[in-house]
Amino acid sequence: MLRESLALGMTLFDNAEMYAEGGAEKIVGHAIRDRLDEVYLVSKVYPHDGHHARPSA
């Protein structure tokens, strides 16, 4: 269905780490992998993953 959407002109994919616990990211990634130059991908992360950890000194 995602490839059909691409064929019909869909260019924006909204995704998130929390959709199907990352499973949706894999599905979308597979569908758009050959057309990355044609699409926009919006992805969100869990709040606890949205920071840079600093190494311990």
URNORZI-V424996 format. One record per residue. RES is the residue in one letter. PHI is phi in radians with two decimals (* if undefined). OMEGA is omega in whole degrees, -180 to 180 (999 if undefined). Layout:
res:RES phi:PHI omega:OMEGA
res:RES phi:PHI omega:OMEGA
This chain:
res:M phi:* omega:178
res:L phi:-1.17 omega:178
res:R phi:-1.14 omega:175
res:E phi:-1.13 omega:177
res:S phi:-1.06 omega:176
res:L phi:-1.07 omega:-180
res:A phi:-1.09 omega:180
res:L phi:-1.52 omega:174
res:G phi:1.89 omega:178
res:M phi:-1.16 omega:-178
res:T phi:-2.19 omega:-179
res:L phi:-2.07 omega:176
res:F phi:-2.08 omega:178
res:D phi:-1.84 omega:-174
res:N phi:-2.46 omega:177
res:A phi:-2.73 omega:177
res:E phi:-0.99 omega:-176
res:M phi:-1.42 omega:178
res:Y phi:-1.26 omega:-179
res:A phi:0.99 omega:179
res:E phi:0.89 omega:179
res:G phi:1.63 omega:-180
res:G phi:-1.12 omega:180
res:A phi:-1.14 omega:178
res:E phi:-1.08 omega:179
res:K phi:-1.14 omega:-179
res:I phi:-1.14 omega:180
res:V phi:-1.13 omega:179
res:G phi:-1.02 omega:178
res:H phi:-1.12 omega:-177
res:A phi:-1.21 omega:-174
res:I phi:-1.81 omega:-172
res:R phi:-0.98 omega:-180
res:D phi:-1.61 omega:-175
res:R phi:-2.33 omega:-176
res:L phi:-1.04 omega:-180
res:D phi:-1.36 omega:-177
res:E phi:-1.92 omega:-173
res:V phi:-2.18 omega:172
res:Y phi:-1.98 omega:179
res:L phi:-2.07 omega:176
res:V phi:-1.85 omega:-179
res:S phi:-2.34 omega:-179
res:K phi:-2.12 omega:179
res:V phi:-2.04 omega:173
res:Y phi:-1.06 omega:179
res:P phi:-0.95 omega:-179
res:H phi:-1.28 omega:175
res:D phi:-1.82 omega:-174
res:G phi:-1.65 omega:179
res:H phi:-2.48 omega:176
res:H phi:-1.71 omega:176
res:A phi:-1.39 omega:177
res:R phi:-1.63 omega:178
res:P phi:-1.17 omega:178
res:S phi:-1.19 omega:179
res:A phi:-1.53 omega:999
